[in-house]
């Protein structure tokens, strides 16, 4: 059952990406949507069929490590089965949403690009299932790498745009830092995953500190936490359905990665505290950037980092409820964030593709109520469910310092969320009426998400009321969320000129926040520029010798490959390029992993 759940999206991705010349573009799209719906239904059947004991399937053997072995295995239990079911369901809704949304895509001219988009959406779904259901460190590593490829392909989907190509490369490099950190952790710790998590095979061997630190770096790169946030802004380069899927997979996958590595954090509680404060700082950073963005999608992308940060903080603080946190945070924050972003994206769609908050607004809540009410539910879910979940989970552990950090983040999170809602549906923008009719396929996927958010709010409220009294400590995050909504109302409804005057009075601060604290420039100065200069120096030293000829030969290879790839893309063979590149990279990782493990363990 689990093998079918894993390989069906991959087979669909290959079929849609390579077989659309036979089926036609429309046939490939319909095949992808039908397969996505079937995968979601199968995931729910797998969840319902699970018992109390985890279900494990071994797909193959990788290598012997010390006294044990690394195998390609899948492990399903309720902690990861719920996120898989939610992710596959959301993937199906997003592909249905994309059937209408891609009608405004103008980046490709006459090129047949829609099958490639649906193939990449299917591949991202496969990558997440592989990552979530990993039963050992080998499968977890390959799942991480598959998600890295999915992120790169989705962000670079509009490959004709230079900004998209650069963003895709940056995302891939940051994710590779996390993948290498994960490989370092697996190598130095020498463990594997089973039903209980990481099992240390070499118990008598001292574990170097770099091993556990590698797990923290992997989480930071995956969730876009400081200082690994450089790839996040590039998510806005891809079409909205792809950005939403990638964001939801990051929100849910960050908690799953922490859960996979739970014994590492259990053995070293200081790592959990480190993750908590890194996530708190990352949440503050992401929300400070989100509240000054004028592009709807870019603001929503930074809200994604805030939700992932809150999830990591919850995981670190409530040690006794981590099996509950991972699926429930994915359910609440993932569905609420997706509902908000898809609703705002649909509003931009009916505005003729306009995403600037200064040009869309005012009358939209009257002209498109089918968008306004789901977005309103999403906003309430992101505010109230976040606060309610935190107040309940604080009972499992945590003191006033954690309460203060959660309260500040809930205030900023609610303010940033409701800023978008008030500006799009209540603002005083130049475009007061929609210019394009709202397709039914854009509004239809919002209904299940709204229902999921409502169920989450009511069920969690009932659980908290049944668990005992609620005091000031428990109410503080909810009060902070309410204060954030009130602050957004004051800024964007009562005194709508106040944000503009603040931006005018503090132009340097506004530009500093909008540019992401200028960390990208700092990274370029510290890393990219020195490495580029070193490479040029080496080439100058080698100029005129035998090494120069070899350099010119090897330097010509990337250009040749790039030209051939571009020619194949122009001929509609982009899917083949992607899959061949992925297969080669996976083969290199496989052989490199065997070599590295052989050095350490003979």
C-alpha positions in Angstrom: 0.0 0.0 0.0 2.7 2.5 1.0 4.8 1.7 -2.1 1.9 2.5 -4.4 1.4 5.7 -2.5 5.0 6.6 -3.0 5.5 5.7 -6.6 2.2 6.7 -8.2 3.1 10.5 -8.2 6.5 9.7 -9.6 5.1 7.5 -12.4 2.5 10.3 -13.1 5.3 12.9 -13.2 7.2 10.8 -15.8 4.1 10.1 -17.8 2.9 13.7 -17.9 6.4 15.2 -18.5 7.4 12.8 -21.3 4.1 11.5 -22.6 2.2 14.7 -23.3 3.3 14.6 -27.0 1.1 11.4 -27.2 -1.8 12.4 -25.0 -1.7 16.1 -25.8 -1.3 18.9 -23.3 -4.9 18.8 -22.2 -4.8 15.0 -21.7 -1.7 15.3 -19.7 -3.3 17.9 -17.4 -6.4 15.8 -16.8 -4.2 12.7 -16.2 -2.2 14.6 -13.6 -5.3 15.9 -11.8 -7.0 12.5 -11.7 -3.8 10.8 -10.5 -3.5 13.5 -7.7 -7.1 12.9 -6.6 -6.5 9.1 -6.5 -3.2 9.6 -4.6 -5.0 11.7 -2.0 -7.8 9.2 -1.6 -5.2 6.4 -1.3 -3.3 8.3 1.4 -6.5 8.7 3.5 -7.1 4.9 3.1 -3.6 4.2 4.3 -4.2 6.5 7.3 -7.5 4.8 8.2 -6.0 1.3 7.8 -3.1 2.0 10.2 -3.2 0.3 13.6 -1.3 1.3 16.7 1.9 -0.3 15.5 3.9 1.5 12.7 3.9 -0.1 9.3 7.3 -0.6 7.7 8.3 -1.7 4.2 11.9 -2.4 3.1 12.6 -1.5 -0.5 16.2 -2.5 -0.7 19.6 -2.6 0.9 22.1 0.3 0.6 25.3 -0.6 2.6 26.6 -2.1 5.9 27.6 0.5 8.5 29.5 -0.8 11.5 27.4 -3.6 13.0 24.2 -2.6 11.3 23.0 -1.6 7.9 21.4 1.3 6.0 18.4 0.2 4.0 15.9 1.9 1.7 12.8 1.5 3.9 9.4 3.3 4.4 7.8 3.7 7.8 4.2 4.9 8.2 2.6 5.8 11.5 0.0 8.3 12.5 2.5 11.1 13.1 3.6 11.1 9.4 0.5 9.6 7.8 -1.6 12.6 8.7 0.8 15.1 7.0 1.1 12.8 4.0 -2.7 12.7 3.6 -3.0 16.4 4.0 -0.2 17.1 1.6 -1.6 14.9 -1.1 -5.0 16.4 -0.7 -3.7 19.9 -1.0 -1.6 18.9 -4.0 -4.8 17.7 -5.7 -6.6 20.9 -4.9 -3.7 23.0 -6.1 -3.5 21.2 -9.4 -7.3 21.7 -9.9 -6.7 25.4 -9.0 -3.8 25.5 -11.5 -6.1 24.5 -14.4 -7.7 27.9 -14.3 -4.8 29.9 -12.8 -2.3 29.2 -15.6 -4.5 30.8 -18.1 -2.8 34.1 -17.2 0.7 32.7 -17.6 2.5 34.7 -20.3 6.1 33.8 -19.7 6.4 31.1 -22.4 4.8 32.5 -25.5 3.7 29.6 -27.7 5.7 26.9 -25.8 3.7 24.0 -24.3 4.5 24.5 -20.7 1.5 23.3 -18.7 2.4 19.6 -18.8 5.8 20.4 -17.4 4.1 22.4 -14.5 1.9 19.5 -13.6 4.8 17.0 -13.8 6.8 19.1 -11.4 3.8 19.3 -9.0 3.6 15.5 -9.1 7.3 15.2 -8.5 7.1 17.6 -5.5 4.3 15.4 -4.1 6.4 12.3 -4.6 9.4 14.0 -2.9 7.4 14.9 0.2 6.0 11.4 0.6 9.5 10.0 0.2 10.8 12.4 2.9 7.9 12.0 5.3 7.8 8.2 5.1 11.5 7.7 5.4 12.3 4.7 7.5 16.0 5.2 7.7 18.7 7.9 7.3 19.4 6.8 3.7 15.7 7.3 2.7 15.5 10.6 4.7 18.6 11.9 2.9 17.2 11.0 -0.5 13.9 12.5 0.4 15.6 15.7 1.4 17.5 15.7 -1.9 14.3 15.1 -3.8 12.6 18.0 -2.1 15.7 20.1 -3.0 15.3 19.2 -6.6 11.5 19.9 -6.5 12.2 23.4 -4.9 14.8 24.2 -7.6 12.6 23.1 -10.5 9.5 24.8 -9.2 11.2 28.1 -8.4 13.0 28.0 -11.7 9.8 27.1 -13.7 9.9 30.4 -15.5 13.4 29.7 -16.7 13.3 32.4 -19.3 13.4 35.0 -16.5 17.0 35.7 -15.2 15.6 36.3 -11.7 13.9 32.9 -11.7 17.1 31.1 -12.8 19.2 32.8 -10.1 16.5 32.1 -7.5 16.4 28.4 -8.4 20.2 28.1 -8.2 20.3 29.9 -4.9 17.5 27.6 -3.5 19.4 24.5 -4.7 22.6 25.7 -3.1 21.0 26.5 0.3 19.2 23.1 0.3 22.5 21.4 -0.5 24.0 22.9 2.6 21.2 21.3 4.6 21.6 18.0 2.7 25.3 17.9 3.3 24.7 18.7 7.0 22.2 15.8 7.2 24.8 13.5 5.6 27.4 14.7 8.0 25.1 14.0 10.9 24.3 10.5 9.6 28.0 9.8 9.0 29.3 11.0 12.4 26.5 9.6 14.5 26.3 6.4 12.5 22.7 5.7 13.1 19.5 4.7 11.3 15.8 5.3 11.6 13.4 2.7 12.8 10.0 2.9 14.4 11.4 4.8 17.4 13.5 7.2 15.4 17.3 7.4 15.4 19.0 4.3 16.8 22.7 4.7 17.6 24.5 1.7 16.1 27.9 2.6 17.6 26.9 3.2 21.2 30.5 2.9 22.5 31.9 5.3 20.0 32.0 9.0 21.1 29.7 11.1 18.9 31.4 14.3 17.6 29.6 17.5 18.3 29.4 18.3 14.5 27.0 15.4 14.1 24.1 16.9 16.2 24.9 20.3 14.9 24.4 19.0 11.4 20.8 18.1 12.2 20.2 21.7 13.3 21.7 23.0 10.1 19.5 20.7 8.0 16.4 22.1 9.8 17.6 25.7 9.3 18.1 25.2 5.5 14.9 23.3 5.1 12.6 25.8 6.8 14.5 29.0 5.7 15.5 29.9 9.3 18.3 32.3 9.9 20.9 32.4 8.5 19.7 30.0 5.8 16.8 32.2 4.6 18.4 33.3 1.4 16.3 31.0 -0.8 12.9 32.0 0.5 12.2 35.1 -1.5 12.8 33.2 -4.7 9.6 31.2 -4.1 7.7 34.3 -5.3 9.2 33.7 -8.8 7.1 30.6 -9.4 3.3 30.5 -10.2 1.1 30.8 -7.2 -0.1 27.1 -7.0 3.5 25.9 -7.1 4.6 28.5 -4.4 1.7 27.4 -2.2 2.5 23.7 -2.5 6.2 24.4 -1.8 5.3 26.6 1.2 2.9 24.0 2.7 5.5 21.3 2.3 8.1 23.4 4.1 5.6 24.2 6.9 4.8 20.6 7.4 8.2 19.1 6.5 10.1 21.2 9.1 8.2 19.5 11.9 8.6 16.1 10.3 12.4 16.6 10.0 12.5 17.5 13.7 10.4 14.5 14.5 12.6 12.2 12.4 15.6 13.4 14.4 13.8 13.4 17.8 16.3 11.1 19.6 19.1 13.5 18.8 17.2 16.4 20.5 16.2 14.1 23.3 19.8 13.1 24.0 21.0 16.7 23.8 18.2 19.0 25.2 20.4 22.0 24.6 19.9 21.5 20.8 16.1 21.9 21.3 16.7 25.2 23.1 19.0 26.3 20.3 16.3 25.4 17.7 13.7 27.3 19.8 15.6 30.6 19.8 16.8 30.3 16.2 13.2 29.8 15.2 12.1 32.7 17.3 14.7 35.0 15.7 13.7 33.8 12.3 10.0 34.4 12.9 10.8 38.0 14.0 12.9 38.5 10.9 10.4 37.0 8.5 7.5 39.0 9.9 9.4 42.3 9.9 10.1 41.7 6.2 6.5 40.6 5.4 4.8 43.7 6.9 6.6 46.1 4.4 6.2 44.0 1.2 3.9 45.5 -1.4 3.7 42.3 -3.5 0.9 39.9 -2.3 2.9 36.8 -3.1 6.1 38.0 -1.6 4.4 38.9 1.7 2.7 35.5 1.8 6.1 33.7 1.2 7.6 35.4 4.3 4.5 34.4 6.3 5.4 30.8 5.4 8.7 31.2 7.2 6.8 32.6 10.2 4.5 29.5 10.3 7.5 27.1 10.0 9.2 29.0 12.8 6.2 28.8 15.1 6.0 25.0 14.4 9.7 24.6 15.3 9.2 26.6 18.5 6.2 24.4 19.5 8.2 21.3 18.8 11.1 22.5 21.0 8.9 23.6 23.9 6.3 20.9 24.3 8.5 17.8 24.7 5.6 15.6 25.9 3.3 16.3 22.9 5.6 16.2 19.9 3.7 13.3 18.3 0.6 15.5 18.4 2.3 18.8 17.4 3.7 17.6 14.0 0.4 16.6 12.3 -1.7 19.2 14.1 0.5 22.1 13.2 0.5 21.0 9.6 -3.3 20.8 9.7 -3.8 24.2 11.2 -1.1 26.5 10.0 -0.7 24.7 6.7 -4.3 24.8 5.7 -4.8 28.3 7.1 -1.8 29.7 5.2 -2.7 28.0 2.0 -6.2 29.3 2.2 -5.0 32.8 2.8 -2.5 32.7 -0.1 -4.8 31.1 -2.6 -7.6 33.5 -1.8 -5.3 36.5 -2.2 -3.9 35.0 -5.3 -7.3 34.6 -6.8 -8.1 38.2 -6.0 -4.9 39.2 -7.9 -6.1 36.9 -10.7 -9.5 38.7 -11.1 -7.5 42.0 -10.9 -5.9 41.0 -14.2 -2.8 39.6 -12.6 -2.0 42.7 -10.5 -0.2 41.8 -7.3 0.7 45.2 -6.0 -1.2 46.0 -2.8 -1.3 49.7 -3.8 -3.4 48.9 -6.9 -5.9 46.3 -5.8 -8.5 46.6 -3.0 -11.5 48.3 -1.7 -14.6 46.8 -3.3 -13.3 43.2 -3.7 -15.2 42.0 -0.6 -18.5 43.0 -2.2 -17.7 41.9 -5.8 -16.1 38.5 -5.0 -17.6 37.3 -1.7 -16.7 33.7 -2.7 -13.1 34.8 -2.1 -13.6 37.1 0.8 -15.2 34.7 3.2 -12.6 31.9 2.8 -9.8 34.3 3.2 -11.4 35.7 6.3 -11.6 32.1 7.7 -8.0 31.6 6.8 -7.0 34.8 8.6 -8.9 33.8 11.7 -7.4 30.4 11.6 -3.8 31.6 11.4 -4.4 34.0 14.3 -6.7 32.1 16.7 -5.6 28.6 16.0 -1.9 29.6 16.5 -2.7 31.2 19.8 -5.1 28.4 21.0 -2.6 25.7 20.1 0.2 27.5 21.8 -1.8 28.1 25.0 -2.7 24.4 25.1 0.9 23.2 24.4 2.4 25.5 27.0 0.9 23.2 29.6 3.3 20.5 28.5 6.3 22.7 29.4 7.7 26.2 29.1 7.9 29.3 31.3 7.5 33.0 31.0 10.4 33.5 28.5 8.7 31.1 26.1 5.3 32.7 26.7 6.8 36.1 25.9 8.5 34.9 22.7 5.2 33.2 21.6 3.2 36.2 22.4 5.4 38.6 20.5 5.4 36.3 17.4 1.6 35.8 17.6 1.1 39.6 17.7 3.4 40.2 14.7 1.9 37.2 12.8 -1.7 38.4 13.3 -0.7 41.9 12.3 1.0 40.7 9.1 -1.9 38.4 8.1 -4.6 40.9 8.7 -2.6 43.6 7.0 -3.0 41.7 3.7 -6.7 41.0 4.3 -7.5 44.7 5.1 -5.4 46.0 2.2 -6.8 43.7 -0.4 -10.5 43.5 0.6 -10.9 46.8 2.6 -8.3 49.1 1.1 -8.6 52.3 -0.9 -6.7 51.2 -4.0 -7.2 52.5 -7.5 -8.6 49.2 -8.7 -11.9 48.9 -6.9 -13.6 46.3 -9.1 -12.4 43.1 -10.7 -11.4 43.2 -14.3 -11.6 39.4 -15.0 -14.4 37.1 -14.1 -13.6 34.6 -11.3 -13.4 31.1 -12.7 -15.2 28.5 -10.6 -12.2 26.3 -10.5 -10.3 29.0 -8.6 -13.0 29.3 -5.9 -13.8 25.5 -5.6 -10.5 24.4 -3.9 -11.0 27.1 -1.2 -14.1 25.4 0.2 -12.4 22.2 1.6 -9.5 24.3 3.0 -12.0 26.6 4.7 -13.8 23.6 6.2 -10.5 22.1 7.4 -9.6 25.4 9.1 -13.0 25.6 10.8 -12.8 22.0 12.0 -9.3 22.7 13.4 -10.5 25.8 15.3 -13.6 24.2 16.8 -11.9 20.9 17.7 -9.0 22.5 19.4 -11.2 24.9 21.3 -13.2 21.9 22.6 -10.1 20.0 23.6 -8.8 23.0 25.6 -12.1 23.5 27.3 -12.2 19.9 28.3 -8.7 19.9 29.6 -9.3 22.3 32.5 -9.4 25.9 33.4 -7.7 28.7 31.3 -5.6 31.2 33.2 -3.7 34.3 32.2 -0.7 32.3 31.1 -2.7 30.3 28.7 -4.7 33.3 27.4 -1.6 35.5 26.8 -0.9 34.2 23.2 -4.6 34.6 22.3 -4.7 38.1 23.6 -1.5 38.8 21.7 -3.2 37.6 18.5 -6.2 39.8 19.2 -3.9 42.8 19.7 -2.3 42.1 16.4 -5.7 42.1 14.6 -6.6 45.3 16.4 -3.3 46.9 15.4 -3.8 46.0 11.7 -7.3 47.5 11.9 -5.9 50.7 13.4 -3.2 51.0 10.7 -5.2 50.0 7.6 -8.8 50.8 8.4 -9.0 53.6 11.0 -5.9 55.5 9.9 -4.9 54.1 6.4 -2.5 57.0 5.8 -0.4 56.1 8.9 1.7 53.3 7.1 2.4 55.6 4.2 3.5 58.5 6.5 5.7 56.1 8.5 7.4 54.8 5.3 7.9 58.4 4.2 9.4 59.5 7.6 11.6 56.4 7.9 12.7 55.7 4.3 16.0 54.0 5.1 14.3 51.7 7.7 11.5 50.8 5.2 14.0 50.0 2.5 16.2 48.0 4.9 13.3 45.8 5.9 12.0 45.4 2.4 15.4 44.3 1.2 15.4 41.6 3.9 17.8 43.4 6.2 20.2 43.4 3.2 21.5 39.9 4.2 21.7 38.9 0.5 24.3 41.6 -0.1 26.2 40.6 3.0 26.3 37.0 1.8 27.6 38.1 -1.5 30.3 40.2 0.1 31.4 37.4 2.5 31.1 34.3 0.3 30.2 34.8 -3.4 32.6 37.6 -4.2 35.7 36.1 -2.4 35.0 32.7 -4.1 34.6 34.3 -7.5 37.9 36.3 -7.0 39.7 33.1 -5.8 38.6 31.3 -8.9 39.7 34.1 -11.2 43.1 34.2 -9.4 43.6 30.5 -9.9 42.8 30.8 -13.6 45.2 33.7 -14.0 48.0 31.7 -12.4 47.3 28.8 -14.7 47.0 30.9 -17.8 49.4 29.8 -20.5 50.2 26.4 -19.1 48.8 22.9 -19.5 46.3 23.6 -16.7 44.9 26.5 -18.7 44.0 24.2 -21.6 42.3 21.8 -19.3 40.5 24.7 -17.7 39.3 25.9 -21.0 38.2 22.4 -21.9 36.2 21.9 -18.7 34.9 25.5 -18.9 33.4 24.7 -22.3 31.5 21.7 -21.0 28.9 23.6 -18.9 28.3 26.0 -21.8 27.8 23.0 -24.2 25.5 21.3 -21.8 23.5 24.5 -21.1 23.1 25.2 -24.9 21.9 21.6 -25.5 19.5 21.8 -22.5 18.1 25.1 -23.7 17.6 23.7 -27.2 15.8 20.7 -25.8 13.6 23.0 -23.7 12.7 25.0 -26.8 11.7 21.7 -28.4 9.5 20.8 -25.5 11.8 18.2 -24.0 12.4 20.0 -20.7 10.9 17.2 -18.7 13.5 14.8 -20.1 16.3 17.2 -19.2 15.0 17.5 -15.6 14.6 13.8 -15.1 18.0 12.9 -16.6 19.7 15.5 -14.4 18.0 14.2 -11.3 18.9 10.6 -12.1 22.5 11.5 -12.6 22.6 13.5 -9.4 21.0 10.7 -7.4 23.5 8.2 -8.8 26.4 10.5 -7.8 25.0 10.9 -4.3 24.5 7.1 -4.0 28.1 6.4 -5.0 29.5 9.3 -3.0 27.6 8.1 0.1 29.1 4.7 -0.2 32.6 6.2 -0.5 32.2 8.5 2.5 30.7 5.8 4.7 33.5 3.5 3.6 36.1 6.0 4.7 34.6 6.3 8.2 33.6 2.7 8.8 35.8 0.7 6.4 
